[in-house]
């Protein structure tokens, strides 16, 4: 009987020891950005840092680590947190509208209508597509314009380049930027003269870089200005009194917000637009598609 009691006491004691030492086996894992993994027991998590102890010494020294040094946290119960840089955290921009349609007022004065659609990729970058409609603008000098044009652009925020992970704009679409772009413009320009009607047909492709800044007002309106340099090449034909000439030595690029001669062109623009969409929802949908 005493043997049974002793065995029961020993069993209960061992069970309590196992339960009490469960934390030795229940470890959290911190993966740093340099790839190093640390087995710990996390005590506290704040917006900027994590407090933890060594998993082998739960009552020992409490260590503090800056969250900007961490790539991922895996908790003992299975949940994972992938750390983002300050400029990437969705929580900062969850209510920001991430899409934008802008009208170019500079182009209207040059006889064009240019509509630009912008979609934010993250706080540091976005993509843009512009549609150009020659002739849908202010008409000058008895000229008749027609044709089509478009540009594709990649916008990179200046702050994200120079400030790195510490960069965070006031609005996800706001800030100074570089824009790399490529485009194509086809125009037909006709003008009445005393001797008859002259006609210029131009077909040009161009690549370039633009520097600009965009302001966002009340998460609803965008105000965008920019200047840029471009290299272009193409073909220009001039027709007068039924005779067509190829102007290979005098090619000209006219694209509403861009003007150039002999392969060199410069752009300038003022765009005003309206915002829609939601960055927070877009990121949630993106994560669902990855699962």
C-alpha positions, 0 to 999 in steps of 0.5 A, a space after each residue: 500500500 505504501 508502495 502505491 502511495 509512493 508511486 502516486 506521489 512520485 507520478 504527481 511530482 513528475 507531472 507538476 514538474 513537466 507542467 511547470 517546465 512547459 515554457 522550456 519547450 514552448 519557445 518563440 522564435 525571432 528571425 532577424 533581418 540578417 537571417 539569425 534565429 533566436 529562441 526566446 520567450 517574448 514578454 512584451 511587444 510594442 510598436 517599436 520594440 520587443 522585450 524577451 528572455 532566454 527560453 532557458 532562463 525564464 526568470 533571467 535578464 529581460 532583453 530589448 530588440 528594435 522591431 526594425 531589426 526583425 524580419 519575422 516572429 513565430 510565436 509558440 502557439 503557431 502564429 507568425 508576424 512578418 515585420 514590415 519597414 515603417 514605410 510598408 506597414 499597412 496600418 499607417 495607410 489603411 484608410 488612404 485612397 490608393 487610386 487616382 485619375 488626373 487631368 493634365 491642364 498643361 496639355 489642354 492648352 496645347 490642344 490635347 486631353 491627357 487622362 492619367 490613371 495611377 495605382 499605388 503599389 506601396 508607400 514608395 512606388 506606384 504605376 501610371 498609365 496615360 491616354 493622350 487624345 490630340 485635338 481635344 483641347 484648346 484650338 490654336 492657329 487654325 490647326 486641326 489635330 487628331 491621333 492617339 498617344 499613351 505612356 506607361 510610367 513607374 513612380 518612385 518616391 524620392 523620400 524612400 530612396 534617401 530615407 530608406 525604411 524610415 520614410 513614411 509619407 503623410 498620405 500613401 500617394 503624396 510626396 516628391 518622386 522620380 518617374 521613369 516612363 515610355 510612351 508613343 504619340 501619333 498625331 495628324 496636324 492640318 493647317 489651312 494656308 493661302 496656297 492650300 492645306 498643309 498636313 503633318 503626320 508624326 509618329 514618335 516613341 520616347 523614353 524619359 525621366 521626370 521629377 515631380 511632387 504630388 500633394 493630396 488634399 483631404 484624401 480626395 483630391 490630388 495636385 501634381 506638378 512635374 518636369 522631365 527630359 526625354 529621348 525620342 525617335 520616329 518619323 515625320 511626313 509633310 504633305 502640301 498640295 498633294 506632294 508628300 515629303 519625309 522630314 528625316 532631318 527635322 523630326 518633331 515631337 508634340 505630345 501635349 505635355 512634351 515638346 522636342 526636336 532632333 531626338 531631345 524633348 522636354 516635358 512639363 505638366 500640371 495635373 489635378 485629379 480625384 482619388 478612389 479605392 482603399 489601400 487597406 482593402 487592396 492589401 487584404 485582397 492581395 494577401 488572400 490571393 497569395 494563400 
